[in-house]
Amino acid sequence: MSQESPPVQPTEQESPSGAAAPYPGSGEVRTGFLPPAPGPEPDPNSAVSLRGLTKVFGIGTAQSKIAVNRLSLDVPHGAFYGLVGRNGAGKTTALSMLTGLLRPTEGRATVSGIDVWGDPRAAKMAMGVLPDGMNLFERLSGRQLVTYAGLLRGMDRDTVRERTEDLLRAMDLTDDGGTAVQDYSAGMRKKIMLAAAMVHAPGLLVLDEPFEAVDPVSAANIRELLQDYAASGGTVIVSSHVMDLVQRMCDHVAVVDNGRLLAAGTVEQVRGDSSLEETFVDLVGGRTHVGEGLTWLRPR
């Protein structure tokens, strides 16, 4: 069930004067790319609606790179949605544009009908985000970090205090709540960032590789927590390149490669009669016989 728009092509757009035309909403010069493909407006009834979302790095240079290529996608309310792709497929870039962390070159993103870049404050209040590689306040303790996140959202202190302790317990971090974040392991940092994303009980959670470096017991607890959240009406979007995890955890999935949407729908619709991993490999290609040329790699 592909929902892709025509890909961006490297042909230059010029204004009537012959100068490169700026892309809409930007003061930058836009060279080497077609204007956005026509299409419907974002769906105001979807939890997330993307239309022609595009990110080009290095516009106007020989090193320009299309990281996300006119991505259009609708995520229904209450879905547990997996965004899957190889390393470098554009997942993190797409989620960064959706959550207001990275301005798109073209296209629109809405959250429950709110334009992410038209009304960023309202859009960001409606979601909780676990970004990839985000710097934290290293000298705060885990408990202080979650508390700060709640207060930043305008919550009262008593509610923040109660929810912080609940989240620390759910993430198995109660005993480490007073430890500085700079002393946390990679897995503990993921868990405390997830707690900070959830403290204000948003309607949408956008989680970039939330299980990376997390131990199996904690991962199982977090999956149960997120599935309960989705079952109660919340919407979850997770990015991953682990197909088995997505197949077991998600009810919807979108496959992205080279910044383009290849397929989207329920997990059953996308994978058909195969496993999600087999379908993914068929869609993206690139499978090689890894042993070729490595005849020297044999035990002696």
N, C-alpha and C positions, 0 to 999 in steps of 0.2 A: 504493500500500500504506500507507494512513494508519493510524497507531497512536494517534491522539489520544483523550484522555478528554473528557467534556463540559466546555465552557468555564466558567470562573468567572463567575458572574452577580452584579450589584450588588444583592443582597437581603440584608438584615441577619439574622444569626443571634443569637438571644438565649438566655440561660440561663433556667431555671425562675423565677428571681427577677426576670427582666426586664432584667438587666444584660447588656451585650455579653459573650459568652463568649470566653475566651482560646483561641488556636489551640494545638494540641498542642505540648508542648515549649517553651513560651514564657511569660514572665511579662507579655507585652504584651497589651493589649486588642485584640481582633480584631473589627472591625466592617465590615459591608458586603460580606461574602463567604461563600459556601456552604462547608460542610465538604468535605474531600477526597472525590472520587468513589471508590467502592469499586473495587478492582482487584487483580490478582495481586501477589504479592510480587516483589521484584527477582529477576532470574535470576542465580543464583550462578555459572553456567557462562559468562556473558558477560563480556567484558573490561570493559564499562561497562553498567550497567543503571539507567535513570531511571524513576521511578514517580511520576506526579502532581507533578512538580517545578514549583513556583510561586514567583514573587517579586512582591510588591506593595510599592511604595514609597508612603510617606505614608499608612499605614493610619489610618483614622479622621479624615482631613482631606478637605476639598473637592478637594484636588489629588491624591488617591490615584490611582495608576497601576499597572495590571497589566502588568508587563514580560515575565514568562514565565507562561504559562497552562496548568497541568497537563500538562506535557511528559512523555510516556512514550516510552522508546526503548531498544532493546538494540543494542549494538555487539559483533559477534563478535570473538573473538581473531584477530589477524593481519589485520584489516581496515584498509584505508586509507579512512577515513570522512570525507566532506565534509559540513559543516554550512553550508548556504547560506541567504541571506536578504538582504533589502534593508538599507540602513543603518537602525539603530534597530529591527530585527526581533526583537531579544532574544538574539542569538547570544552576545555577550560576557557578558551576565547569566547565561545558562544555563551557559556554560563556567566562569564564576566560582563558581557554586554547585557544579558538579561537582568542581572542584579545591580546594574548601575555602576560597576567598578571600571568599565572600559567603554568609551564612547564608540558606537558603531560608525563605520564609514557610510553605510546606507541601511535602510530598513527600519522597522519599528518593533518594539517589544511592549506588550501590555500584561499587567497582572490584575486579574479580576476587572478588566476594563480600564485600568489606570495606566496611562502611558508612562513607561519607566523614565523616559528622558523628558517628557512634557511636564510631569509632576513627580519628580524623583522622591521627594519627602514622603508623599502618601504611598507611593509604590514600595519604598523601602520599609515603611512601617508595617506593610502587609506580609512581609517575608522574613524568614530567618536564613542566614547564609553561612555555610562553612566553605570558605574559599580555599583554593590551593596555594600554599606557600605564603599565606598572609603573616606578616610580622605581628607578634603579640607584645603586650606590655610585660616584658620578661621579669621585672622585679615585683610584680604583683603576685600574690598567692593565687592558686586556682579559685579559691572561694572569693577572693577580692575581684578577680577578673569577671566571674559570672555576675557578681553583685553589681559591678560597674556597668556591665551590659544591660542589666535590668533597669538601673537608675537612668541610664542614657535613653532608654525608651520611655521615660516618664512615669515608671511604675512607683508605687509607694514602697517605703522601706520594709514594712512588715511583710508585704506580699513577696518582695524580692528575697528577703531572708528565708522565708518558708520554701519558696520554689528552688532557691539555690541549694538548700540542704536536700531537697527531694532529688534534684538532678545529680548532685554529687553521689548520692546513694545509688541512683540508677546506673551511673557510670562507674561504680566501684572506685570512687575517688574520695570517699569520706575521710579515710586516714591520711590522705595526701592533700586535703583541702587547704591546709596551712602552709604547704610547701611552695616555694617560688616557682613560677612557670619555667624559669630558665633551667631548673633542675629536673624538669619533666622529661620522660622519654618521648620518642616520636609518637607512640601510640597514646600515651597520656595526653599529649598536646592535642591530638585529634579529638579525644573524648571531651576535653575541657572546652574546646572550640565548639563542639556540637552542643554542649550544655549552654554555652553563651548564646547560641543561635536559637535555642528553644525556650529560653527563660520567659519571653513575653508572649508565648503561646500563639505564634503567627498562624495564618491560614495556609501558608506555603513555606516549605523547607526546600532550599536548593543546596545540595551537598556534593561537593567535588571530591571524589575518591574518599568517602568517609571511613572506609574500612581498611585503608592502607596502613600497615604497621600496627593494627589493633589485634590483640590476642584473640584466639578463638572463642573463649568464654565471654569476653566483653562484646565481641562481634555478634554473638548469638543474642545477648541481652539487648543490644542496640537494635538489631533487626526486629525483635519482638516489640520493642518500644515504638519503632517507626511504623510497623504494621498496625499496631493498635491506634496510633495517631491517624493513619490513613483510613482505617475502618470507622473512625469517629467523624470523618468528613474532611480531615486535613489532606493536603496535596504534597507529595514528596517527589522531587526530581533528584536522582543520583546519577553521577557519571561514573563509569567504570570500564575497564577493559577485561574484566573477569566475567566471561559469559555464563558460567555455571551459577555464580552468585546472583546475577541479574535474573536468570531463568527461574531460580527458586524464590526470589524475593519480590520481583516486580510483576504487575499485571499488564503494563504497557511498556513498549520499548521503541526506541528510534536508533537506527544505525547511521553513523556519520563516518565519512572517509574523505580525506583531502578537502575538508571544509564543506562537503556537500551531503545533503540528506539522501540516503539510498533507499530506506524503507522505514515505515512507521505504522504502528497499530497496536493491537493487543499482542502479547507474547505469542499466543497461539496462532494468530494471523501471520505474524512475521516469520516464525520458524516453520510453519507448515508441518510436514511429516518428519522433519529432521530435528536435531537438537539446535538450540540457538547458536552454539559454537559452529556447527557445520554450516548453518545458513549464513552466519557472519563471514566465514572464510570464503564461501561461494560468492558472496556479494562484493567483498573488498578485494579478493584475489591476492596475489603476491605470495602464494604458498611455494616454497622451494624445497628441494631435496637437500637438507642441511648437511648430509654426509658427503656430498660430492666435493672433491678437492681436499678432503681431510683424511686421506688414506693413512697419513702418519699418526692420526689420533686413534691408536689401538693399544690395548694393554700388551705388554711384552711378557 
